[in-house]
Amino acid sequence: MKNLITLLCIICFNSAFNVVVAQDVNFNSPIYDRAEDQLSNTDTIPDFRSKKSKLKLTGIIYKSDGVTPANDVILFIEQPDEDGDFDLRNTGDARYVFHRSWVKTDADGRYTLYTFVPGGDRRYNQMQQIFPLVKEPSKQEYQVDSFLFDEDPLLTKTCRKRMAKKGDTNRILKLKTEDGMFVAERNITLKANETLAKS
């Protein structure tokens, strides 16, 4: 009986420990679908060449002080296609968004993504959006506010005022045209550890 109780205690301890470890790193996140040693500070999203509204998206990722460039930070994006629909694909049992991309910032915190302007899903009044995740070295990944587009008719004055009150108007991409391609800049300031703890 003593041996049975000891065995149950060991099993419970191991189970509890494994749950804690699993919560620290969520390997189900799409940010882990590409090996980190394969990443550079520039990447191109699938189907880029065939898209009409090509977009070069650049920026700098800063540490939480908003001044110091953050190197070796992984930025992952996924987005709908030009009609506002997510192109979902399967690999074995895994399902993923086809239009996705990964970069890892250089020593100056810089990144460049070649993608396209996504459509908005008008059936559900969804704005044009790019959905980012960031991961700092030896930290948990987290979502960043989606990138929005200045010309999007669904980005109303009311939405803009609400964003201005929160101080997050930087997420609105203002497109310029260079060499027949849209260009936009999106700098990101990483969250402080205290902020992450509250989220």
N, C-alpha and C positions, 0 to 999 in steps of 0.2 A: 504493500500500500504506500509506504514511504517513497519507494522508487517511482511509483506512478505519479504521486504528487510532485516529486522533483522533476520528472519528465514534463508534466503539464506546465510547471513554472518556466522551464527552459523554453518550451514551445511558445508560451505567451510572451516571454521576453523577446525572443527572436522575431515574432510577428510584429510586436510593437516597434522594435528597432527598424525593421524593414519598411514599415509604414512611414516612419520619420524620414528615413533616407529617401524614399520615393517622393516625399513632399518637397525635399530640397531640390531635386532635379527632375523636371518633367520631360522625360525623353520622348513623350508622345507629341510634344510641340514640333511644328514643322521646321522650326529654326535648326533642329538637329538632323534634318534630312540630308544635309550635305556636310561632308567632313570639313572641319575648320581649316585643316592644312591645305585644302583646295581653294580657299577663298582669297580674293585680292580686293583692292579698293574699287574695282570696276567690274560690273557684270551687265549682261544683256538678258532681258526677259524673253522667253520663248515666243516665236512668231513676230518678233520685232520688225524684221525686214518687210513682212507682208502688210503691216499696219499703215493706215493713211495718216493718223495723227501721232506721228513719232514724237517722243519726248525724251530729252536729256535732262535728268534730274540730278543735281549736284548739291553738295553742302558740306558742312563741318559739324561733327558731333563734339560737343564740349562736355567737360566734367561738370559736376553739379554747381561749381562756382560760376559757370556761364562764361568763363574766360579761357581756361586751359584746355587745349585740344586733347581729346581722348583717343588714344591709339588702340588698335586691336579690339575695337568694339564691333560686334556683328550686327548689321542691320538687315532684317529680312522683310520683304514686302510681298503681298499677294493682292490681286485685284480682279474685278470683273472684266469681261471683254468690252468691245466698243458698243455693244448693245445693252450693257449693264447686267449681263448674265455671267455667273461663275462657271467656267469650263472645268467640270469635275472629272478627274481621271482615276483609274484604279491601277495599283500595282500589287498583285496578290490580294491580301485582305485590306490593304491600306488605301484610303481614298484621299486625294489631295487636289488642291486648286492648281490648274495647269499654269496659269500666268502668275509666276512667282520668281523671286530672285534673291540672291544673298550677296552682301559685300562685307568686307572687314576693313575698318578705317586704317589709313596709313599713319605714319608718325605725326603728321600735321592734323590728324582727325578727319581727313577728307575722304569723300566717297563720290562715286558717279554711277548712276543707274541709267541704262538705256531701256526705255519702256514705251508706253503709249498712253494717250489720254483715255481713261476708261469711260464707258457710258454710264448713265444713271438709269436705274430700273424705274421707269415712269409708272409702271403698274402699281408700285408700292411707294411712290414718291420718295425714292432713295436718291440721294445726291451722288454725284460722281466722286468716288473715293478710292484712295489707295490705303491699304491697311498695313501698318508697320509693327514689327516687334524689334526690340533691341536686347542685346546681351553683352554685358561687360565681362571681362575675364574673371573667372571664379565667382560669378554672381548669377542669380536666377534671372531668366529672361522676363520681360514684361512688355505690355502693350504701350504704344505711344498713340496719342490722338491721331485719328486718320487724317491724311492729307486731303484737302478739299481744293476746288478749282474756282477761281475768281469769276469766270464767265458762266458758271453753272446757274441757270435760271431758278433752280430750287434753293440756291443760297440767297435767301431773301434779306431785306434790311433788318427784319426782326432777328433772324439768325445771326447776322453780323453784329448787331448791338449786344446780343447775349454773349457772343464770343469776346467782344471788346470788354465787357464787364468782367469776364473771367481772365482777361489778359492773354487769350490764346489765339489771336488773329494771325500769328506766324504760320499757323497750319494751312492758311489759304495760299495756294500757289498762284502767283501772277505769271502768266506765260508770256514770253517774248519769242520772236522768231529769228533764228540764225541758221543760215545755210539750208533753208527749206525744212527745218525741224523746230519744234517747240523746245524752249529751254526754260527751266525753272530752278530756283534755289530754295533749299529747305534745310536750315540749320536746326539742330536738335540739342537741347541741354538735358543731360542725364539727371535722373531724380537722385536726391540725396538718400542715404541709407535710412534716415528717420522717416522720410516721406514714404519710402517703400514699406516700412514697417507698419505705417498707418493704413496703407491701401488694402 
